[in-house]
Amino acid sequence: MNKLEKSISALDHCLKKYCEALYQRLLNPLEKEKVKELFQQIGVDDSDLEKLYLWKNGIPYDVSLPTYSFDYTSFGVIPPLEYAVEIYQMESQNDLWSKSLVPIVCSYAGDFLLYESDKNSQTYGVIYLFSPNLGYVYDLITYFDSLESMILTTVESFKSGVFVYNNNEMVFEVNDRSMQFNIATKLNPRSEYWDDYR
């Protein structure tokens, strides 16, 4: 098991412990061939993304619940791969972001975390924030240094009590913004979003 696989395993345990209501909504993973096929539809060949989706196939939106129920990262949840591919294809036509950026977290309310899948890019593997609510639309900003650091930041935030999920009411909360920034800056030293908090 490599470092990313260990972090994914830690995320699994974390969500099961702290976000049971969301954990129960995680879809079983697709077959490996189907995962590869869906990524091929958008021209992506990335073993790290495949590992993520071979763990679980994300959490689908439920129209009977408010969008804020679908959050365990402070910007949403990992969506089903089919939905991520659909969003990629739609937004690529709108030229809102580079064709090498793949949505891997969404709020179901317009915010996305986007993974740089171009292996020739200097920022390969980095995760960008796309958020109309915060003004990051045409000038995206780096938010997590890598897929692994995104997962570890989430896990550490729950373990330290910074992130809390009310399973009865299905509401995500950030208890301590200052500690959130401390955790994020420590685990993501190269990401610009956190520069003001270093």
Disulfide bonds with the S-S distance in Angstrom:
none
